[in-house]
């Protein structure tokens, strides 16, 4: 065992990778919803390719929090923010990286609104972060 060579692998994904972009945008949405309503619950999925972005899922919170979220730009704000922070658009020294954040085609299919009766008591039971064998 001591003389055996072991190959270890590692992966580093840059911020502009689609998985990172999606995670960053959804993390921003979840964080702002938690700030607006500590009881808010988000179950979101996002996918992106080229200049196309798709967001689906559920955001449940108080009516006031939902209203403020929409007033502040909703999901679109955090998608654009994720792309901008990853370096897309035009840099300070003139480099241009597509897609431009303001030109993204962002499509939402969300159930966005206050909790339905009994929903807040049950939502914590449906965690989609599971490994099925």
N, C-alpha and C positions, 0 to 999 in steps of 0.2 A: 504494500500500500504506500509506503513512504517514497518509493522510487517512481511511482506512477505519475505521469503528467496529466494534469486536469486542465481542460480548456474551459475558461469561464467566459460567458458572453454578457454583454450589456447593451442597452439601447438608450440613445439620447435623441429625443424628438424636439425639434426646434419649435418656437412659438407659432410659426406660420403653418404648421402641419394641421390638416383639417380636424383631427381629433383634439388637438390643443385649442384651436379656435372655438370649437363647439363647447368644450369644457369651460373655457374662460368666459364665454358669453353666458352660458347657463349659470355658472357660479355667480356672475354679477347679478343676474336676475334673482336668484335665490337669496343672495345677501341683501339686496335692496328690499325684497319682500319681508325678510326677517326684521329689518330696521323699521319698516312701515307698520308691521303687525307681527309681534313675537309668536303668535299662534299660526301664522300663515303656513301653508303647506304647498309645496311645488313638486310635481312629478312631470319633468320635462325631458323631451328627446330633441336633439338637433342634429341635422346633417348638412353638409355643405360641399359643393363642387363648383369650381370656377367662380362665377359671380352669383350662383344660386344658393340660397339658404332656406332651409325648411325647419320650422319649429312646431312641435305638437305636444299636447299634454294638458295638464290641469294646473291651474294656479287658483288656490282657494284662500281667501282672507276676508277681513272685514270689508264692507262696502266702501268705507272711507279709504282704506289702504289701496283697494283696487282703483278707486278714482284717482288718488294721488299718483299711483304707478302709471296710469294712462296719461295723466297731465305731464308727467316727467319724460314722456317719450316711449314708455312701454318697452317691450322686448327689443325693438329696433335700436334703441339707444345703446343697449349692452352688446348687441351684435356688432354695431359700428365701432364701439369702443374696443372690443376684442381685436378686430381687424386692424384698427389704428395702432394699438399697443404692440401688435405683432410686426408692425413695420410696413403694412400695406398703404398704398397711396403715394404721395410725393414726399421724399425726405427733405430735411433742411438743406442738404447740399445738392438737391435737384434730381436725385435718382427717382425713377418712377417704377412702382411695383403694383401690378394689377392683381386682383381687382381693387379699384378705388372704393374705400369704405362707403362713401356717400352714393355710389352707383350700384350697390348690391340689390339684387332682387330678393327681398325677404318675404317669405310666405309663412303665414301663421295659421294653424288649425288648433286653436286653443279653447278649452273650456275655462274661461276666465270669469270669476265672479265670487260672490259670497258663498260660504259653506251651505250646502243643502242640509235639511234637518237630519241630525244624527251623523253626518259625514265626518265632522271633526273627531268624533269618538272612534271611528273605524279606520280612518285613513292611515294611521300609523301601522296598521296590520298589513298593508299591501306595499311592501318594499320591493321595488323592481331590481334591486342590486343583489341578486341571488345567483348562486352557481347551481345549475341543475345537472345531475349525472344520470 
